Amino acid sequence: MVMTFWWVTALLLLAALAVWAITFWNRRAMRKAPVLVANSQYLDRIPSFVRAQRVAKVVRVLQVGIAVLGVVAASVLSGRISTERIETPDFSSRDIVLCLDVSGSMYEYDTEILATFAEMVDSFQGERVALTIFNSTSRTVFPLTNDYDLIKRELQEGAEAIDFDEFGYRLGNRDYSDEKVRKYVDFVEGTRGIADEASVVPDGLASCGQVFDQAEEDRSRSIILATDNEVNGEPIYTLQEATESVAAREIDLYTFYPGAYECGPQCFEELKTATEDQDGELYESSDPNAIPSIIDEIQKTQAKAMGAEPTVVRTDHPAVGFVLTFLSLVGILVLGWRAR
């Protein structure tokens, strides 16, 4: 708790002491020069007079008590009792595109990433999110939006739909209902536009970079790319060209690499080099729960880049002082009317 304008409180207390001192000396002066009234001794024996004197004393005591309470309450009110806290302003001008490789080797990780991200949506405050998936071609599941009900629903449905073992289904050793197969097919629809090609990462990343709108606005922009970089096809872009095109639009790249499937160290090194050459961050983890760490890093880095500095926020708490001061004034008026 912090009290500002303490000197106002000190002045009020000095004023209260001055009023008390003047009253005290006036009462002493009145005692030295009493007013004498003849034949008034019998008044002390009249019950109504005794009762009136008793009431007058009680009223005077109450007046003094309420006056003291009023001075204290006014002191508290003028002192502006407040609390202080350090707060970093909410950073809501942030756009995040989830860019997921939905080739067969990534199904398990995509499922967990989508489910984990869906759980994080409730903590967002103004961020816009989009989801783009790719295999040989790309599809935008939903564009940038801050409709969190839609985002959460689409992410949860996507996580459920892609929780699917296509290879096991084709070999006949995994049994899925027709409804489950339909959900899977609907979700990956549009990502297999080129026959005999899969996981065309450079083109998929370049497509994700085209999702961002409002180019004229000062917003932070990030892509979370999840891929094992095991390209099977002839991409239009090289991976280096794709990351350069993203960086040219001032989009930060955060790459999630779950580990090798068939390609091995060569795919990892290519992905790492292409990401870090554009000042991006690469997270090597087989745990999709690393996604919250990526989001934390996005928030810290981009809040700093956009100038969201911590500030001291002071909140006044005048309610108690105001109420007591008001009640004291009312009490003094009522007692003054009663004692007139």
SULUR-V883257 format. One line per field, one symbol per residue. phi: phi as a letter, one per 30 degrees, with the letter a starting at -180 (. if undefined). psi: psi as a letter, one per 20 degrees, with the letter a starting at -180 (. if undefined). burial: 1 if it has 9 or more other ideal C-beta (glycine too) atoms within 8 Angstrom, else 0. A space follows every 10 residues. Layout:
# SULUR-V883257
phi = ???
psi = ???
burial = ???
This chain:
# SULUR-V883257
phi = .bcchddddd dddddddddd dddddddddd ddbdccbdhc ddddcdeddd dddddddddd dddddddded dddddddddh dbcbbcbcee ccdbcbcdcc dcdedcedde eddddddddd edddbjdcbb bbbbbdbcbd dadeacdddd eddddddddd dddbcddddd dicbcbdedd ddddddddej cbdcdibahd dedddddddd ddchddddbd bbccccacic dblcddcddd ddddddddch cdcbcccdkd cbdieddddd dddddddcid ccccaccddd eedddedddd dddddciddd bdcccdbded dddddddddd ddddddddcd
psi = qporlhhggg ggghgghggg gggghghhhh hhmqpppqlj hihiipghgg hggggggggg ghggghgggg ggghggghim prqqqpppqp nilpppopop okrhiigggg ghgggghhhi hhiqniqqqq ppqqehrqpo gqapqknhgg ggghgghggg gimpngghgh ijjppqrhgg ggggghgjpi jlipqkqqln gghgghhhii hpalhiqnqq pqpopoqjkn pnanqgqrhg hghhhghhjl pppopooirq ghgbhghghg ggghghhkkr ppoopjoiji ghhggghggg ghgghjknqq qpppoqmigg gggggghggg gggghghhi.
burial = 0010100110 0110110000 0000000000 0000000000 0000000011 0000010011 0110011111 1111111111 1101000100 1011111111 1110111011 1111111101 1001011111 1111111111 1101100101 1101111110 1101010010 0000000001 1011001100 1101001111 1111111110 1100000001 1111111111 1010101011 1111111010 1111111101 0010001101 1111110101 1110100101 1101101110 1110010000 0000000101 1101100110 1100110010
